[in-house]
Amino acid sequence: MLQCWRHVPRTGTQWISRAGGHRGFLDTARTSHMMKGMERLFGSSRVYRAQPVKHEARTGSSWLRYSGRLWEKCFPVCASQNRHLASSSPSDPVEIHKRKLALWFSHLPNEEKQFGGLFSPDTMHVEPLILEGPPGENVNPLTGRETPGSVHRSLTVGELFDPDPGWDPEQGQNVVLYGAVGTGKSTVVRKLVLDWCSGTTLAQFELVVPLSCEDLSLQSRPTSLQALVGRMYRHLRHSDHLRGDGRDVLFIFNGMEKMRLNFSIAATELCSNPEEPLHPGAIAVNLLRKYLLPEASILVTTRPSALDKIPSKYVDRYTEICGFTNIEQQRAYFTSRLLQQAEGQSGRDSQELLEMLYLNLQRESQIAAACFLPSYCWLTCATLHFLHFTDVRAPIRTLTGIYTSFLRLNFGGEILEAAGGPNQQGISLMHYVAKTVGKLAYEGITCKRTSFTKEEVMEKIGEEDDSDEELRQLAVFRTDVLGFFLARCVQSSPAGGMGEIRYVFTVPAMQEYLAALYVVLGEKKTVLEKLGKGASEVIGQASDDLTTLLNVLSKFLPLRVFAFFNLLKMFPRLYSRISGHSNGKIGKTMASEMFKTEDQFNEDVLDQVEQSVLGVQGPAPLERQEQESFELFPIFMGGLLSHGNRVLLDQLGISIRTTAVVQITRTLKRHLLRNSQKQMPPEELVDFLFFLYEFQNQRFTAEVLGSLSALNLSRVRMTPLKCFVLAAVLACTPPRHVLESLDLSSCSLTCESLDTLRPVLLRCKTVNLQCNNLGPEACDHLRSLLIDSACAVQSLHLCDNPLSESSARSLAEALLESRSLRHLSLMNTDLGDGGARELASGLGGNQGLEEINMAYNSIGDNAALQLLDACRANPTLNTIHLYLNELSESGKHSLHSRGLGQGESGRVKVLASITQGDELSEDWELILNNIRSHATSWNRQRVRENLQRFLQELKGARQQNRSVGKKLSFWRVQRQVAEEIRNLEKGTSS
């Protein structure tokens, strides 16, 4: 995967990992870098500290004692293994080493938990393409380099040290494995180490010693090779393999670009004694020279920019890792992720996702080009899991958090160091990416562009670099990192020939993420703001010294002399106000991007993200093809301000101050409150709710949603994630906040959706669930909802759902116990006579229902009369809808007369037709409107037959009536019914 191992040899603060038995030391000045190593090794950011016992005055760092009780309490499994190893004395140090390496390298980051649990690296590993050949000659589909006529052998991980005819069998071999960021170097190292531990690969080596070059570069004190290895692997302190010539030993130097190597004799002395203290860089140089342990073999992993650090005469084999170069490799990777531990319906859903993804990869889409890099395969799987398998039991994840974690796994803590050495101040690599690539991304969004020419890319990336050091950093960045974010594409030419080569972001959402990061960091400044910031920093740094000096001089000089200095001291305060205004503009930008008029009728942003991964199923709308939309941009800006993402960004070397977040939030709240009062289309409302979810600020969300009384999400495809987002956002509001209405009609809801939305439904007065294909199982969930004492539902619409007769039993039980329900609509729910009788059994005991709609349910005369009698027995029910049922003329007459309230039972208004004998029903308009609003989802032939029956009734009543005024009324209604019939025959509804 994306993670790699880390061992810390530096003297300093001792740490104990949560996931394994390794101990090491952290330099307090480089804690963030060490934390990144810990997470890549053990898959967790949690580090437990023991109690300090003594301090060293010279370095100021603390020495901490290892606590066995804490270890056994936190890690009982690892502690028991350690006790077993200790009790199995005498034991072979190499076997102990294998078992510990297997334990350490099997641990995966917390990000892997989103895939349904911790998997074995063996089940997830897919072999990338590895080509043998000198640098610059291999064909790499990621960079487009080609050498005509050259053919190179592909290797597997286990073949890296297979002997060549020219190799000296008495001497160890040096192999360099190089590749750009994200191609899978660390994954290959992990797989190689685990296979050696299990005995399936590299059996010719009795000992494998992995070393982290980043951690070695942080060690300043000279140490011997034997002490260095013994400090990292205590069980190898007295190993004989490091005392001789190194036969059958393999050293792995991971990330050689992090070390400064000098192969000149004047700079690095020769040394063949493994017990002589040397700087770690000198140890690596002497090992590569074959002067120290000449029979030991070495594997070096590095990036292309650092290949010249090792002279080619010291390298026996160059190998380039090229990632996943064919679709079948990508499919195998996705299968290992999406189908692991997937059973039942989840397994079928995963299989369908996999097939859609495979079809999109075959189309040679942008996602197919991105998935050449294994890192982006991980991001694709993480995005699909977020979109389709989010539920209340899973850890809370946000889309912004996935992208930030993705970058942290690839670049966490990495810096572009100054040429003066590691002690010089460097810049965070991700901060450099935000300033350069982020600026390109932002300008693309402002111009509605997703592709750029080579000149535009080179102009924006490095336009402010003037010094030699900045140009050196730029060269390294372009060689190693730029291809991770930008990919080449060829635009089709109108003439049909070779089009122009342009650059696009590897995945579309990455452009919006980096643009959001660029804006949130405040890099979008005017020249005046940049000058003001620089002056403020200089004056602010000198203000304390000036204050001390002026306090002394004030005793000898007149006070007027200090007026100028006092004005200078006021400048930082003035700039802080200007800076606060700039942060306010960021909040205003977020709000304006959220409510763009041209994006109001696009699909919601989560569907757009899914389409970018799985492709568009069917023809894409023309308007979407002509105009680019960047609706993730403001959502990412909000997500980056959340506390969890700021913690991750801090590990990337990017700091967003809390004061800036407060200023942005204050302005953002004001604009959101103003815009949230407007009526938003359902898709725009989903984007708004998703923005609040990504922001992860409970108090802010409660204040913004406090003014919303109705949510219309009609015709939005409510996936499990959208249901989860809706429930999570509304959970931030106080319990007293109740929604007047929630429209979830035609939203493809399931029983699982109803479970997720239960806290939301309990707090709504009117709930519309029509046209959702809900069945008997869903009615069981609704029964549990309606009988809840906290339920506030007063009106429930279940029209156009296949409830059937068995569902009526659950609804009847709900009616017996429900105290809040006032209106129940069950039009076109296939209840039939049996369902009507079941409901009748519950209506008599109900104490709150006022109206029930049973229209269009194939109910006959007898069942309708029985239902009416139950309604009359209900003290509160006053209206029942029974039109479009299988009622005879005599049945309608009986219903009308019985509903007038003869005897002890109450009076109930019966809406069985638009006529009542020779009179026009006073509710004819309500009946016709109900039919008109549902006609598109009903059986049109059956509706047309019922409307024809209405037409005949109107004609007969008009002929029987002698009043001219009534005849005109019948004629007017007759025309509307005839018009509705014509619309149905045309296939439209007015």
C-alpha positions, 0 to 999 in steps of 0.5 A: 500500500501507500505506507512504508516502515520507519525505525527511529535511531535518534537519541531523544524522547522515547516512544512506545508504539500502539501497534507493535513492540518496537521502541525508539527515540524521537528528536523533539525538534523533528517530532512531526517527521517521526510521527509520520514514520510511526504511522506508516510503520504501525498504522496509528497516530496514537503514541503512548508515553511513559513517565519521564525519569531524568533530563539531560541538560545539554540537549534539553530532551527527556529520557523516558523509561519503558513501562511493562505494565503500560505495554501489557495493558495497551497491547496484550497480544504483542506483550504475550508474544514478547513474553513468549519470545523471552521465555523461549531462550535460547532462541535464534536471533534471526527467527526472533527478527523474522517474527518481529518484522512480520508483526511490524510490517503486517500492520496497516494504517487506520485508513484501512479500517474503512475497507471493512476491517484490517486485511492481510497485506498478502491478500491486498498485494498486486504486483506492479510492473518492474523493468530492468534497465539503466535510468532514462531507457525504460518505457514508463507510461507515467512519464511517456519516456521512450527509447525506440528499439530498446527492450527491457526485461520485467522482474518480479519482487523476488527476482531483484537479486537473481544473478546476472552472468557478469556478477561476482558470486563472492561479492554482494550486489547493489540493486537500485529500485527507483520510481516517482511518488505513488508508484508503490516502492514502499509496498514492494519493500513491505511485500519483499520483507514479509515474503522473506519472513515467511520463507517464500522469497530471497531465501538466499539471504539469512538476514534482512535489515530494513533501514529508513533513510529519513530516520538515518538522516536525522541522526547527528551522532556517529555510531557504528553499524553494529550499534546502529542495527542493535539500537533498532533491532535489539535482538540483533545486537550480538548477531554474528552476521554483522561481525564478519564480511556480511555474507548472506545479509541484505540491507534495505535503504528505503527512501535514499533521496532523504540522505546526503551522500558524498562518495569522494574520499576526502569527504567520506573516509574509508572504513571496513570495521562495522564497530567503528563509529561513523555518521550514518551517511558514511556507513551507507557510502562504505556499504555501497562501496563494498568496503564495509561488509563486501559480501552484503547485498543492498537494495536502495529505493529512491526517487528519480531525482536522487539517482545521481547520488550513487555513482553508477559504478557502485550499482549492479542493477537498476530497476524502475517501478512503473505502477499498474500498466494494464487494466487487469492489474488495476482490476485485481487491485480493486477486487482485493479491496472491494470484494474482501469480506463482502457477503450477501447484498453488500457483496452483490453491490460490490460486484456491481461497482466493480463491473461499472468501474471496470467498464469505465477503465476500459473506456480509457477515461481519466480515472484509467490514466490515474490508476497507473499509479497504485496510490490513486487506485487506493484513493479510488477504492476509498472514495467508492467505499465512502460513497456506497458503504458508509453507515452509522457503525463505521468510523466518521469519514469525510471526503476532505479527510480522505483526500488529506489522509491520501496526501499524508500517506504519500507526503506526510512530514516531507520537506524540501530542504535547503542546500545548506544542510538539514539544519537549514530551514526548509519548506513543507513539500505540501505547502509548496504544492499548495502555493504552486500547483494550488495556484494553477488549480485555483486559476483553472477554476476561476476560468472554468478550465481543467486542462493546461498547456505546458507553458502555463504549467511551467509559468505557474509552478516556479514563477517566483523562484529566483535563487539557485536554491529555489531553482534546485528545489523546483527541479526536484519537485518537477522530477519527482512530484509534479507527475503525481498531481498532473497527467498528460493528455492529448486533445482531439484535433478538429482536423482529425490529426494529432491534437495538442498535448495538455496537462490535466489533474490526475483526478478531477477532484484533486484540482478542486482540493488543491484550489481550496487548500490554496485559498484557505491558506491565504495564499491568494493575496494582493501585492499590498497584503503580501508586502504588509505581511512581510513588514508586519513580521519584521516589525513584530519580531523587533518589537520586543527588543525595541520595547526593552531598549526604549525603556532604558533610553527613556530615562535620558532622552525626551519623549518625542523621540519615541513617537516614531517607534510607537507608530512602528509598534502599532503596524502589526496591530493594523496588519492583523485587522487587514489580515482579519478582513482577508480571512473574511473574504475567504468566508465570502468566497466559500458562500458565493461558490456554494450558491452559484446560479449556474450550478443550481440544477446540476446533479448533486455533488456526490453523484458527480463524484461517483460519475467521475469514478464510475463514469456516466451511465447512459448519455450525459446531458448536453449542458454538462458537456459544454460547461465545467462545474466545480461544486466540490471546491467550496465543500473542500474549503469547508472541510479543510477548516474542520478540526480533524483535517487541520490536525492532518494538515499539521502533520503535512507541515501546513498550519491553519491558525484557529484565529483565522478559522474563527474569522472565516467562520464568522463571515461564512455564517452570516452569508449562509444564513442569508442564502439558506432562507431562499428556496433551493432546488433539491440537488443544491440542498444536498450540496448545502447539507454535505458542506455542513457535514464536511465542516464538522462544526456542531455549533455552526451547523445548529445555528445555520439549520435553525432557520430551516423549517422544510427540506425538499429532497424530492427525486434525489437518489438517497444513497446510504451516504446521503442518508447518513449525512442528512441524519448527522447534520440534523443531529447537531440541532437542539432536540426542540428543533422540529421540521415542518416537512420533509419531502423524500418522494422518489428517492430510492429509499430502502429499509436500511435508509429508514433506519439511518433516517429514523432520528430525522423522521422522528422530528418531522411533522409532515413526511412524504415517502411516496414512490420509493418502492417500500414494501412490507418490511419497510412498514415494520420500520414505520410502525416502530417509528410511529409508536415511539413516544418521541415521534412528532409525525402528524402527516405521513404520505406513503402513496405509490409504494407496493405495500400490499395486504401484509403491510396493512397489518403493521400500519393497523398496529401503528394506528392503535398506539400512535398519538401524533399521526393526524393524516395518512395517505395510502393512495395506490399501495395495492392494499385491496379488500384485505388491506382495507379490512386490516386497517379497519381493525386499527382505526377504531382504537386510534385516538388522533387520526383525522384524515385517511386516503385510501384512493386507487387501491382496488377496494370493493363495496363491502370492504369500503363500507367496513372501512367507513364504519371503522372510521365513524367509530373513530372519534377524531377521523372526519375524512376518507378518500375512496375514489378510483376504487372498484366501487359500484354506483350503489356502493358510492351512494351507500358510502355517501349516505352512511357517511352522513352520520346516522345513529350513534357513530360520528359523521365522516366525509367520504370522497368516492367520486367527483359527483354525489348523486345529481350534485357536484362534489364540493371536493371535486377539485381536490380529487382531480388535483390528487389524480393529476399530481400522481398520474405520471406514476400510475397505470395510465390505462387504469387511470384513463378508465376511471376518468372516463367513468367520471366523465360519464357520471358528469354527463348523466348528472348534467342531463338530470339537472335542470338548473342552468347554473349547475349545468354550466358547473358540470360542463366546466368540470367535464372539460377539465376531466376530458383535458386530463384524459387527452394529456394521458393519451399523449403521455404527458400530465398537465 
